[in-house]
Amino acid sequence: MTGGYDYEEILLVKTAWFYYIGGFTQQEIGEYLGIPRLRVNRLLDKARKNGIIRFSIRENDSNRMEIEQELIKRFHLKDAFVVPSPINGRDVNEGVAQAAAMYLCEHLDQNSYINMGYGDTTSRILNYLSNSSQFPVNVVSLTGGVNYYLPNTRSSIFNARLYLTPAPLLMKSAEMVSAIEQEPSVEQILNMTTLAQLSVVGIGGMDENATIVTNGMLSSNDFLLLSMKGAVGDILCHFIDKDGNLVPSDIEGRLISTPLEKLKALGNTIGVAAGETKVAAISAALKGGYLNTLITDENTASQVLALA
């Protein structure tokens, strides 16, 4: 070092700038500076250790990552994916459905099978996924109700193979459910669910706009009775209380739907839901241990953590 000039320090800064800001490869930097590539690698390593290079994540992104890690830690999840909350009144379900479709694309190959639950959000996921996937998506239904899994009218491309339970979602009696579940075509789908790589379910809240009410499957009186019994939401139309326990009802015995204990045993369930009306239901689903991964937005995630 002479006259305050530190050649090594200048070389460190210059090498770091070329690599991280200029986008040059280590080989290109070595050729430009006239030093071996191995020396470039060592200079970059020294620049990191000496604090010349400091990595930081944008504050908003950092907050979401902290929320994700808290969700994973508190509810023993395998993963969590928290997206920015929408602004200007945009539909929060649309954003999380798109995020879920992207998440699934990263975790699937052309030989993968996905179990899919019933609901508005899962229907959106299926449409996004089947329109964006590079190969046909193999989807196995977790419930009855064939029409709930069919593409919406906006879909111009529906790149999916659907393996659907050939039965309604809600039957007239428990005896009819028992009989239908013994049909070979239904048994085949039930067996396929145990072999799928991933399972995707929505989480319903107990508000008047719940899909299960708006589609006419349950009456407002049915819904009110379930709420009076302590239900805070549903998974696959199985209603649960604030602690994630199943709420007994006449409806439960008439469902063609994967039981919650079986869903839990799969160990690969991704819950996708968002919105203030679903906070209690998401919390209950997490407490019940039915989810292995949660995809939601930042506002909802924060409220879930505050409620827990």
C-alpha positions in Angstrom: 0.0 0.0 0.0 1.4 3.4 -1.0 -0.1 6.9 -0.5 -3.4 5.5 0.7 -3.8 3.5 -2.5 -4.8 -0.2 -1.8 -4.5 -2.1 -5.1 -6.1 -5.2 -3.5 -9.1 -3.2 -2.2 -9.6 -1.6 -5.6 -9.4 -4.9 -7.3 -11.9 -6.4 -4.9 -14.4 -3.6 -5.6 -13.9 -3.7 -9.4 -14.2 -7.5 -9.6 -17.4 -7.4 -7.4 -18.9 -4.5 -9.5 -18.2 -6.3 -12.8 -19.7 -9.6 -11.5 -22.8 -8.4 -9.6 -23.6 -5.1 -11.4 -22.1 -5.5 -14.8 -23.3 -9.1 -15.2 -20.0 -10.4 -16.5 -18.9 -14.0 -16.0 -15.9 -14.8 -13.9 -14.0 -15.9 -17.1 -14.8 -12.5 -18.8 -13.7 -10.6 -15.7 -10.4 -12.6 -15.6 -9.7 -11.9 -19.2 -10.5 -8.2 -18.8 -8.4 -7.7 -15.7 -5.6 -10.1 -16.9 -5.9 -12.4 -13.9 -6.8 -16.2 -13.7 -10.4 -17.1 -13.3 -9.6 -18.9 -10.0 -8.2 -15.5 -8.6 -11.5 -13.9 -9.7 -13.4 -16.5 -7.7 -11.2 -15.9 -4.6 -11.6 -12.1 -4.9 -15.4 -12.4 -5.0 -15.3 -14.7 -2.0 -13.1 -12.2 -0.1 -15.4 -9.3 -1.1 -18.3 -11.1 0.5 -16.4 -11.9 3.7 -15.0 -8.3 4.0 -18.5 -6.8 3.6 -17.8 -5.1 0.3 -20.8 -7.1 -1.0 -23.9 -6.9 1.1 -27.0 -8.7 0.1 -30.4 -7.4 1.2 -34.0 -8.2 0.4 -36.6 -5.5 -0.2 -38.4 -4.7 3.0 -41.8 -5.9 1.8 -40.4 -9.2 0.5 -38.5 -9.7 3.7 -41.7 -9.2 5.7 -43.5 -11.9 3.7 -40.6 -14.3 4.1 -40.6 -13.8 7.8 -44.4 -14.5 7.9 -43.8 -17.6 5.8 -41.2 -18.9 8.2 -43.4 -18.2 11.2 -46.3 -20.1 9.6 -44.0 -23.0 8.9 -42.6 -23.0 12.4 -45.9 -22.5 14.3 -48.0 -25.0 12.4 -45.2 -27.5 11.5 -45.7 -27.0 7.7 -43.4 -28.3 5.0 -43.8 -25.0 3.1 -45.7 -21.7 3.0 -46.1 -19.3 0.1 -47.3 -15.8 1.0 -48.1 -13.4 -1.9 -48.6 -9.7 -1.8 -52.1 -8.7 -0.9 -54.1 -7.1 -3.7 -54.9 -3.3 -3.8 -57.8 -1.3 -5.2 -60.4 -3.9 -4.3 -59.0 -6.6 -6.6 -60.1 -10.2 -6.0 -57.7 -11.8 -3.5 -58.7 -15.3 -4.6 -57.6 -14.6 -8.1 -54.1 -13.7 -7.0 -53.6 -16.8 -4.7 -55.1 -19.1 -7.4 -52.5 -17.8 -9.9 -49.7 -18.2 -7.3 -50.8 -21.7 -6.5 -50.8 -22.6 -10.2 -47.2 -21.3 -10.5 -46.2 -23.2 -7.4 -47.7 -26.4 -8.7 -45.9 -26.0 -12.1 -42.6 -25.9 -10.2 -43.4 -29.1 -8.4 -44.8 -31.3 -11.2 -43.7 -33.2 -14.2 -45.6 -34.9 -16.9 -46.0 -38.1 -14.9 -47.4 -36.4 -11.8 -50.9 -36.7 -10.5 -52.7 -34.0 -8.5 -55.6 -34.5 -6.2 -57.9 -31.6 -6.4 -60.7 -30.5 -4.0 -64.0 -28.8 -4.6 -64.4 -25.0 -4.5 -64.2 -21.7 -6.3 -60.5 -21.2 -5.6 -59.5 -24.7 -6.6 -61.5 -24.3 -9.8 -59.5 -21.2 -10.7 -56.3 -23.0 -9.9 -57.2 -25.8 -12.2 -58.0 -23.4 -15.1 -54.8 -21.5 -14.6 -52.7 -24.6 -14.3 -54.3 -26.3 -17.4 -53.8 -23.2 -19.5 -50.1 -22.6 -18.5 -48.7 -26.1 -18.1 -46.3 -27.4 -20.8 -47.9 -30.9 -20.6 -51.3 -32.3 -19.7 -52.0 -32.1 -16.0 -53.4 -35.3 -14.4 -56.1 -34.3 -11.9 -57.9 -36.7 -9.6 -61.0 -35.4 -7.8 -61.2 -35.6 -4.0 -65.0 -35.2 -4.0 -68.0 -36.1 -6.0 -69.7 -33.5 -8.2 -68.4 -33.8 -11.7 -69.5 -30.4 -12.9 -67.4 -28.7 -10.2 -64.2 -29.8 -11.9 -65.0 -29.0 -15.5 -63.4 -26.0 -17.2 -65.0 -22.6 -17.0 -66.3 -20.8 -20.2 -63.3 -18.5 -20.3 -60.8 -21.3 -20.9 -59.6 -21.6 -24.5 -57.1 -24.2 -23.8 -57.7 -26.9 -21.1 -54.6 -29.0 -21.0 -55.7 -31.5 -18.3 -56.7 -35.1 -17.9 -59.5 -35.3 -15.4 -60.2 -38.4 -13.3 -63.5 -37.6 -11.7 -65.6 -39.4 -9.1 -68.8 -40.3 -11.1 -71.2 -39.3 -8.3 -72.8 -36.2 -6.8 -71.1 -34.4 -3.9 -74.1 -34.7 -1.6 -76.4 -37.7 -1.5 -79.9 -38.1 0.1 -78.7 -40.6 2.7 -75.7 -42.3 4.2 -76.9 -45.6 2.9 -76.7 -44.3 -0.7 -73.2 -43.0 0.0 -72.1 -46.5 1.2 -73.6 -48.1 -1.9 -72.0 -45.7 -4.4 -68.6 -46.0 -2.8 -68.6 -49.7 -3.5 -69.1 -49.1 -7.2 -65.9 -50.1 -9.1 -65.7 -46.8 -11.0 -65.8 -44.9 -7.7 -63.4 -47.2 -5.9 -60.9 -46.7 -8.7 -60.8 -42.9 -8.2 -60.7 -43.4 -4.4 -57.6 -45.6 -4.9 -56.0 -43.1 -7.2 -56.0 -40.4 -4.6 -53.6 -42.3 -2.5 -51.0 -42.4 -5.3 -51.1 -38.7 -6.3 -47.9 -36.6 -5.6 -49.8 -33.5 -4.4 -53.3 -32.7 -3.1 -54.8 -29.2 -3.4 -57.7 -28.1 -1.4 -59.6 -24.8 -0.8 -60.8 -23.7 2.6 -64.3 -22.4 2.9 -65.5 -19.7 5.3 -68.8 -19.3 7.0 -70.0 -16.2 5.3 -73.1 -15.8 3.0 -70.9 -15.8 -0.1 -69.4 -19.3 0.6 -69.3 -21.4 -2.5 -71.2 -24.2 -0.8 -74.2 -21.9 -0.3 -74.1 -19.9 -3.5 -74.1 -23.0 -5.6 -77.2 -24.2 -3.8 -75.7 -27.4 -2.3 -76.6 -26.3 1.2 -79.4 -24.0 2.2 -78.9 -20.9 4.4 -80.7 -22.7 7.2 -78.2 -25.7 6.9 -75.4 -23.2 7.0 -76.8 -21.4 10.1 -77.2 -24.7 11.9 -73.6 -25.7 11.3 -72.5 -22.3 12.5 -74.5 -22.6 15.7 -72.8 -26.0 16.2 -69.4 -24.2 16.2 -68.3 -24.6 12.6 -65.9 -21.9 11.4 -65.3 -23.3 7.9 -64.9 -26.4 5.8 -62.4 -28.5 3.9 -63.8 -30.7 1.1 -67.2 -29.8 2.6 -66.3 -31.3 5.9 -67.1 -28.6 8.5 -64.7 -28.0 11.4 -64.6 -26.0 14.6 -62.0 -23.4 15.6 -59.7 -26.2 16.8 -60.0 -28.2 13.6 -62.3 -30.8 15.0 -65.0 -32.3 12.8 -68.5 -30.9 13.5 -71.0 -33.7 13.6 -74.0 -33.2 11.3 -76.5 -35.0 9.1 -74.6 -33.5 6.1 -71.3 -35.3 7.0 -72.8 -38.7 6.5 -74.2 -37.8 3.1 -71.0 -36.6 1.5 -69.0 -38.2 -1.3 -65.8 -36.7 -0.2 -62.3 -37.7 1.0 -62.4 -38.0 4.8 -60.3 -35.5 6.7 -58.3 -38.2 8.4 -57.4 -39.7 5.1 -56.5 -36.3 3.7 -54.2 -35.8 6.7 -52.6 -39.2 6.2 -51.7 -38.3 2.6 -49.1 -35.9 3.9 -49.0 -33.8 0.7 -51.9 -31.3 1.1 -51.6 -27.8 -0.1 -54.3 -25.5 1.3 -55.1 -22.4 -0.9 -57.3 -19.7 0.6 -57.3 -16.0 1.4 -59.6 -13.2 2.6 -60.8 -11.9 6.0 -63.8 -14.2 6.0 -61.6 -17.3 5.8 -59.1 -16.4 8.5 -60.8 -18.5 11.2 -61.2 -21.4 8.8 -57.6 -21.3 7.7 -56.5 -21.2 11.4 -58.7 -24.2 12.2 -57.4 -26.2 9.2 -53.8 -25.5 10.4 -54.6 -26.4 14.0 -56.2 -29.6 12.8 -53.0 -30.6 11.0 -54.8 -31.1 7.7 -52.4 -29.0 5.6 -48.7 -29.5 4.8 -48.4 -26.3 2.8 -50.3 -23.1 2.8 -50.7 -20.6 0.0 -52.3 -17.3 0.9 -51.8 -13.5 0.9 -49.9 -11.3 3.3 -52.9 -9.8 5.0 -54.6 -13.1 5.6 -51.4 -14.7 6.8 -50.8 -12.0 9.3 -54.4 -12.3 10.7 -54.0 -16.1 10.9 -50.9 -15.7 13.0 -52.5 -13.1 15.2 -55.5 -15.4 15.8 -53.4 -18.5 16.6 
